[in-house]
Amino acid sequence: MGHKQTPPADWSRRRTRYDPPALIEAIAAAQGLTEQIEGQIEIAAQLMGLPEDEVRSEVLKAATQTNVRPTGSGYVHQRRTEVVIERRGPRIPRR
């Protein structure tokens, strides 16, 4: 039978790197999940691995900044798209 190859020794030393999200990223994710401020504080704190007291002030700042942004005209334009389907003949050439 064939010789069984073993993986290189370097492969056994690989480690998965874990980088917790930045505070801004954690707050943005929390805002996307819930509109309640207390819920956002709890989610962002859990994502960062920090106590809620340290995250609370930043979440409150971010909440006031998101409320200040103008919403634009208030409605979304929907573009109409047309789809044209054409039938092709067979790919086999006729004799």
DSSP file (Angstrom, degrees, kcal/mol; ACC not computed):
  #  RESIDUE AA STRUCTURE BP1 BP2  ACC     N-H-->O    O-->H-N    N-H-->O    O-->H-N    TCO  KAPPA ALPHA  PHI   PSI    X-CA   Y-CA   Z-CA
    1    1 A M              0   0    0      0, 0.0     2,-0.1     0, 0.0     0, 0.0   0.000 360.0 360.0 360.0 173.2    0.0    0.0    0.0
    2    2 A G        -     0   0    0      1,-0.1     2,-0.4     0, 0.0     0, 0.0  -0.312 360.0 -99.5 -79.0 160.1    1.0    3.7   -0.2
    3    3 A H        -     0   0    0     -2,-0.1     2,-0.5     1,-0.0    -1,-0.1  -0.644  35.7-127.9 -78.7 129.9    3.0    5.6    2.3
    4    4 A K        -     0   0    0     -2,-0.4     2,-0.3     1,-0.0    -1,-0.0  -0.686  21.8-139.5 -82.9 124.3    0.8    7.8    4.5
    5    5 A Q        -     0   0    0     -2,-0.5    -1,-0.0     1,-0.0     0, 0.0  -0.629   9.5-147.4 -85.5 140.5    1.9   11.4    4.6
    6    6 A T        -     0   0    0     -2,-0.3     3,-0.1     1,-0.1    -1,-0.0  -0.804  26.1-104.3-102.6 148.6    1.9   13.3    7.9
    7    7 A P        -     0   0    0      0, 0.0     5,-0.1     0, 0.0    -1,-0.1  -0.338  48.3 -88.6 -67.7 153.3    1.2   17.0    8.0
    8    8 A P    >>  -     0   0    0      0, 0.0     3,-1.1     0, 0.0     4,-0.5  -0.200  33.5-115.7 -59.4 154.7    4.2   19.3    8.5
    9    9 A A  G >4 S+     0   0    0      1,-0.3     3,-0.9     2,-0.2     4,-0.5   0.789 111.4  67.1 -63.8 -28.7    5.1   20.1   12.1
   10   10 A D  G >4 S+     0   0    0      1,-0.2     3,-1.0     2,-0.2    -1,-0.3   0.810  90.8  63.5 -63.0 -28.9    4.3   23.8   11.6
   11   11 A W  G X4 S+     0   0    0     -3,-1.1     3,-1.0     1,-0.2    -1,-0.2   0.812  95.5  57.6 -67.8 -28.8    0.6   23.0   11.2
   12   12 A S  G << S+     0   0    0     -3,-0.9    -1,-0.2    -4,-0.5    -2,-0.2   0.686 102.3  56.5 -75.6 -15.7    0.3   21.7   14.7
   13   13 A R  G <  S+     0   0    0     -3,-1.0    -1,-0.2    -4,-0.5    -2,-0.2   0.356  78.0 122.8 -95.6   5.3    1.5   25.0   16.1
   14   14 A R    <   -     0   0    0     -3,-1.0     2,-0.4    -4,-0.2    -3,-0.0  -0.428  41.9-166.7 -70.5 141.4   -1.2   27.1   14.4
   15   15 A R        -     0   0    0     -2,-0.1     2,-0.5     0, 0.0    -2,-0.1  -0.969  21.1-124.2-128.1 143.6   -3.3   29.2   16.7
   16   16 A T        -     0   0    0     -2,-0.4     2,-0.4     2,-0.0    -2,-0.0  -0.773  27.9-137.3 -86.9 126.8   -6.6   31.0   16.0
   17   17 A R        -     0   0    0     -2,-0.5     2,-0.6     2,-0.0    -1,-0.0  -0.702  13.3-158.3 -87.7 133.1   -6.3   34.7   16.8
   18   18 A Y        +     0   0    0     -2,-0.4    -2,-0.0     2,-0.0    -1,-0.0  -0.952  11.3 179.8-114.0 117.2   -9.2   36.2   18.6
   19   19 A D        -     0   0    0     -2,-0.6     3,-0.1     3,-0.0    -2,-0.0  -0.965  23.8-136.4-114.9 115.0   -9.6   40.0   18.3
   20   20 A P        -     0   0    0      0, 0.0    28,-0.1     0, 0.0     3,-0.1  -0.367  37.2 -93.7 -64.7 151.4  -12.6   41.4   20.2
   21   21 A P        -     0   0    0      0, 0.0     2,-0.0     0, 0.0     0, 0.0  -0.238  42.2-101.3 -64.5 154.8  -14.4   44.0   18.1
   22   22 A A     >  -     0   0    0      1,-0.1     4,-2.5    -3,-0.1     5,-0.2  -0.331  36.6-106.9 -67.6 160.4  -13.6   47.7   18.5
   23   23 A L  H  > S+     0   0    0      1,-0.2     4,-2.3     2,-0.2     5,-0.2   0.888 120.7  51.6 -60.1 -40.5  -16.0   49.6   20.7
   24   24 A I  H  > S+     0   0    0      1,-0.2     4,-2.3     2,-0.2    -1,-0.2   0.903 110.8  48.5 -64.3 -40.5  -17.5   51.4   17.7
   25   25 A E  H  > S+     0   0    0      2,-0.2     4,-2.3     1,-0.2    -2,-0.2   0.904 111.1  49.8 -65.8 -41.5  -18.1   48.1   15.9
   26   26 A A  H  X S+     0   0    0     -4,-2.5     4,-2.2     2,-0.2    -2,-0.2   0.889 111.8  48.4 -65.0 -39.0  -19.7   46.6   19.0
   27   27 A I  H  X S+     0   0    0     -4,-2.3     4,-2.5    -5,-0.2    -2,-0.2   0.912 110.6  50.8 -67.7 -42.2  -22.0   49.6   19.4
   28   28 A A  H  X S+     0   0    0     -4,-2.3     4,-1.6     1,-0.2    -2,-0.2   0.900 111.3  48.5 -61.9 -40.6  -23.0   49.5   15.7
   29   29 A A  H  X S+     0   0    0     -4,-2.3     4,-1.1     2,-0.2    -1,-0.2   0.905 111.7  49.4 -65.2 -41.2  -23.8   45.8   16.0
   30   30 A A  H  X S+     0   0    0     -4,-2.2     4,-2.0     1,-0.2     3,-0.3   0.887 109.0  52.2 -65.8 -38.8  -25.8   46.4   19.1
   31   31 A Q  H  < S+     0   0    0     -4,-2.5    -1,-0.2     1,-0.2    -2,-0.2   0.836 107.9  52.8 -66.3 -31.7  -27.7   49.2   17.4
   32   32 A G  H  < S+     0   0    0     -4,-1.6    -1,-0.2    -5,-0.2    -2,-0.2   0.756 111.3  46.6 -73.1 -23.9  -28.5   46.9   14.5
   33   33 A L  H  < S+     0   0    0     -4,-1.1     2,-0.3    -3,-0.3    -2,-0.2   0.824 124.0   6.0 -88.3 -33.5  -29.9   44.3   16.8
   34   34 A T     <  -     0   0    0     -4,-2.0    -1,-0.2    -5,-0.1     0, 0.0  -0.990  46.9-147.1-150.0 154.7  -32.2   46.4   19.0
   35   35 A E  S    S+     0   0    0     -2,-0.3     2,-0.3    -3,-0.1    -1,-0.1   0.570  72.6 102.0 -96.0 -12.6  -33.5   50.0   19.4
   36   36 A Q     >  -     0   0    0      1,-0.1     4,-2.1     2,-0.0     5,-0.2  -0.586  67.2-144.6 -77.7 129.8  -33.6   49.9   23.2
   37   37 A I  H  > S+     0   0    0     -2,-0.3     4,-2.4     1,-0.2     5,-0.2   0.905  98.5  51.3 -62.2 -44.3  -30.6   51.7   24.8
   38   38 A E  H  > S+     0   0    0      1,-0.2     4,-2.1     2,-0.2    -1,-0.2   0.890 110.3  50.2 -63.0 -37.7  -30.3   49.3   27.7
   39   39 A G  H  > S+     0   0    0      2,-0.2     4,-2.5     1,-0.2    -1,-0.2   0.891 109.3  51.3 -65.4 -39.1  -30.2   46.4   25.3
   40   40 A Q  H  X S+     0   0    0     -4,-2.1     4,-2.6     2,-0.2     5,-0.3   0.895 109.3  50.6 -64.3 -40.3  -27.6   48.1   23.2
   41   41 A I  H  X S+     0   0    0     -4,-2.4     4,-2.2     1,-0.2    -2,-0.2   0.927 112.3  46.8 -62.8 -44.8  -25.4   48.6   26.3
   42   42 A E  H  X S+     0   0    0     -4,-2.1     4,-2.1     2,-0.2    -2,-0.2   0.921 114.5  46.1 -65.2 -44.8  -25.7   45.0   27.4
   43   43 A I  H  X S+     0   0    0     -4,-2.5     4,-2.4     2,-0.2    -2,-0.2   0.935 113.6  48.0 -65.4 -46.6  -25.0   43.6   23.9
   44   44 A A  H  X S+     0   0    0     -4,-2.6     4,-2.1     1,-0.2     6,-0.2   0.895 111.6  50.9 -62.7 -39.7  -22.0   45.9   23.3
   45   45 A A  H  X>S+     0   0    0     -4,-2.2     4,-1.8    -5,-0.3     5,-1.8   0.904 111.1  48.0 -64.6 -40.9  -20.6   45.1   26.8
   46   46 A Q  H  <5S+     0   0    0     -4,-2.1    -2,-0.2     2,-0.2    -1,-0.2   0.892 111.3  50.3 -67.8 -38.6  -20.9   41.4   26.1
   47   47 A L  H  <5S+     0   0    0     -4,-2.4    -1,-0.2     1,-0.2    -2,-0.2   0.884 117.9  39.3 -65.0 -37.3  -19.2   41.7   22.7
   48   48 A M  H  <5S-     0   0    0     -4,-2.1    -2,-0.2    -5,-0.2    -1,-0.2   0.709 104.3-127.0 -84.6 -21.2  -16.3   43.6   24.1
   49   49 A G  T  <5 +     0   0    0     -4,-1.8    -3,-0.2     1,-0.3    -4,-0.1   0.809  67.8 126.2  75.6  29.8  -16.0   41.6   27.3
   50   50 A L      < -     0   0    0     -5,-1.8    -1,-0.3    -6,-0.2    -2,-0.1  -0.763  68.7 -91.7-115.4 161.5  -16.2   44.8   29.4
   51   51 A P    >>  -     0   0    0      0, 0.0     4,-1.0     0, 0.0     3,-0.8  -0.412  36.3-118.4 -68.5 151.3  -18.5   45.9   32.3
   52   52 A E  H 3> S+     0   0    0      1,-0.2     4,-2.1     2,-0.2     3,-0.3   0.814 110.3  64.3 -61.9 -31.7  -21.7   47.7   31.2
   53   53 A D  H 3> S+     0   0    0      1,-0.2     4,-0.6     2,-0.2    -1,-0.2   0.854 101.9  49.4 -62.6 -34.5  -20.6   50.8   33.2
   54   54 A E  H <4 S+     0   0    0     -3,-0.8     4,-0.4     1,-0.2    -1,-0.2   0.788 116.6  41.3 -74.6 -26.8  -17.6   51.4   30.9
   55   55 A V  H  X S+     0   0    0     -4,-1.0     4,-2.2    -3,-0.3     3,-0.3   0.730  95.3  81.2 -91.4 -25.7  -19.7   51.0   27.7
   56   56 A R  H  X S+     0   0    0     -4,-2.1     4,-2.3     1,-0.2     5,-0.2   0.868  90.2  49.0 -53.4 -47.8  -22.7   53.0   28.8
   57   57 A S  H  X S+     0   0    0     -4,-0.6     4,-2.0     1,-0.2    -1,-0.2   0.888 112.5  48.1 -64.9 -38.4  -21.4   56.5   28.1
   58   58 A E  H  > S+     0   0    0     -4,-0.4     4,-2.4    -3,-0.3    -1,-0.2   0.876 111.1  50.4 -70.2 -36.9  -20.2   55.6   24.6
   59   59 A V  H  X S+     0   0    0     -4,-2.2     4,-2.2     2,-0.2    -2,-0.2   0.904 110.4  50.0 -66.8 -40.0  -23.5   53.9   23.7
   60   60 A L  H  X S+     0   0    0     -4,-2.3     4,-1.8    -5,-0.2    -2,-0.2   0.892 110.8  49.6 -65.4 -39.0  -25.4   57.0   24.9
   61   61 A K  H  X S+     0   0    0     -4,-2.0     4,-1.9     1,-0.2    -2,-0.2   0.929 112.3  47.7 -62.5 -45.1  -23.1   59.2   22.8
   62   62 A A  H  X S+     0   0    0     -4,-2.4     4,-2.1     1,-0.2    -2,-0.2   0.852 108.5  55.2 -65.9 -34.4  -23.6   57.1   19.7
   63   63 A A  H  X S+     0   0    0     -4,-2.2     4,-1.3     1,-0.2    -1,-0.2   0.887 108.7  46.9 -67.2 -38.5  -27.4   57.0   20.3
   64   64 A T  H  X S+     0   0    0     -4,-1.8     4,-0.9     1,-0.2    -1,-0.2   0.856 111.5  51.8 -72.2 -32.8  -27.5   60.8   20.3
   65   65 A Q  H  X S+     0   0    0     -4,-1.9     4,-0.9     1,-0.2     3,-0.3   0.876 108.6  50.2 -69.5 -37.3  -25.4   61.0   17.2
   66   66 A T  H  < S+     0   0    0     -4,-2.1    -1,-0.2     1,-0.2    -2,-0.2   0.810 108.8  52.6 -72.3 -27.7  -27.6   58.6   15.2
   67   67 A N  H  < S+     0   0    0     -4,-1.3    -1,-0.2     1,-0.2    -2,-0.2   0.732 104.2  57.1 -77.2 -21.2  -30.7   60.5   16.1
   68   68 A V  H  < S+     0   0    0     -4,-0.9    -1,-0.2    -3,-0.3    -2,-0.2   0.750  81.4 104.8 -81.4 -25.5  -29.3   63.8   14.9
   69   69 A R  S  < S-     0   0    0     -4,-0.9     2,-0.1    -3,-0.2    -3,-0.0  -0.271  79.3-111.6 -60.7 138.3  -28.6   62.6   11.3
   70   70 A P        -     0   0    0      0, 0.0    -1,-0.1     0, 0.0     3,-0.1  -0.449  16.6-146.9 -69.4 144.5  -31.0   63.8    8.7
   71   71 A T    >   -     0   0    0      1,-0.3     3,-0.7    -2,-0.1     2,-0.3   0.479  32.8-134.1 -93.1  -2.5  -33.2   61.1    7.3
   72   72 A G  T 3   -     0   0    0      1,-0.2    -1,-0.3     2,-0.1     0, 0.0  -0.608  62.6 -20.0  87.8-146.5  -33.4   62.6    3.8
   73   73 A S  T 3  S-     0   0    0     -2,-0.3    -1,-0.2     2,-0.2     3,-0.1   0.620  85.0-117.1 -81.3 -12.5  -36.7   62.9    1.9
   74   74 A G  S <  S+     0   0    0     -3,-0.7     2,-0.3     1,-0.2    -2,-0.1   0.348  84.8  67.5  96.3  -8.2  -38.5   60.3    3.9
   75   75 A Y  S    S-     0   0    0      2,-0.0     2,-0.5     0, 0.0    -2,-0.2  -0.965  73.5-123.4-142.3 162.5  -39.2   57.8    1.2
   76   76 A V        -     0   0    0     -2,-0.3     2,-0.3    -3,-0.1     0, 0.0  -0.887  22.8-129.4-108.8 130.5  -37.2   55.5   -1.0
   77   77 A H        -     0   0    0     -2,-0.5     2,-0.6     1,-0.0    -2,-0.0  -0.599  19.2-149.0 -75.1 134.2  -37.3   55.6   -4.8
   78   78 A Q        -     0   0    0     -2,-0.3     2,-0.4     2,-0.0    -1,-0.0  -0.924   8.1-146.1-106.5 125.9  -38.0   52.3   -6.3
   79   79 A R        -     0   0    0     -2,-0.6     2,-0.5     1,-0.0    -2,-0.0  -0.721  11.4-133.0 -90.7 137.4  -36.5   51.8   -9.7
   80   80 A R        -     0   0    0     -2,-0.4     2,-0.4     2,-0.0    -1,-0.0  -0.742  23.0-166.3 -87.4 133.6  -38.3   49.7  -12.2
   81   81 A T        -     0   0    0     -2,-0.5     2,-0.4     2,-0.0    -2,-0.0  -0.949   8.5-146.2-120.3 143.2  -36.2   47.1  -14.0
   82   82 A E        -     0   0    0     -2,-0.4     2,-0.5     2,-0.0    -2,-0.0  -0.879   6.4-159.2-108.1 139.8  -37.2   45.1  -17.0
   83   83 A V        -     0   0    0     -2,-0.4     2,-0.5     2,-0.0    -2,-0.0  -0.980   5.0-165.7-118.9 124.2  -36.1   41.6  -17.6
   84   84 A V        -     0   0    0     -2,-0.5     2,-0.5     2,-0.0    -2,-0.0  -0.946   1.7-165.4-112.3 125.4  -36.1   40.3  -21.2
   85   85 A I        -     0   0    0     -2,-0.5     2,-0.4     2,-0.0    -2,-0.0  -0.950   5.6-170.6-112.8 122.8  -35.8   36.5  -21.7
   86   86 A E        -     0   0    0     -2,-0.5     2,-0.5     0, 0.0    -2,-0.0  -0.914  19.2-130.7-113.3 139.2  -35.0   35.3  -25.1
   87   87 A R        -     0   0    0     -2,-0.4     2,-0.3     0, 0.0    -2,-0.0  -0.762  21.7-154.1 -89.8 129.1  -35.2   31.7  -26.2
   88   88 A R        -     0   0    0     -2,-0.5     3,-0.1     1,-0.1     0, 0.0  -0.661  17.6-113.1 -97.1 156.7  -32.1   30.4  -28.0
   89   89 A G        -     0   0    0     -2,-0.3    -1,-0.1     1,-0.2     0, 0.0  -0.167  51.1 -66.8 -76.2 178.2  -32.1   27.6  -30.4
   90   90 A P        -     0   0    0      0, 0.0    -1,-0.2     0, 0.0     4,-0.1  -0.295  37.0-132.7 -65.7 153.5  -30.3   24.3  -29.7
   91   91 A R  S    S+     0   0    0     -3,-0.1    -2,-0.0     2,-0.1     0, 0.0   0.661  82.5  92.5 -82.0 -17.1  -26.6   24.3  -29.6
   92   92 A I  S    S-     0   0    0      1,-0.1     2,-0.1     0, 0.0     0, 0.0  -0.664  83.2-122.9 -80.2 124.1  -26.2   21.4  -31.9
   93   93 A P        -     0   0    0      0, 0.0     2,-0.2     0, 0.0    -2,-0.1  -0.422  23.9-119.9 -68.7 141.9  -25.8   22.6  -35.4
   94   94 A R              0   0    0      1,-0.1     0, 0.0    -2,-0.1     0, 0.0  -0.541 360.0 360.0 -79.2 145.7  -28.4   21.2  -37.9
   95   95 A R              0   0    0     -2,-0.2    -1,-0.1     0, 0.0     0, 0.0   0.422 360.0 360.0 -97.8 360.0  -27.1   19.2  -40.8
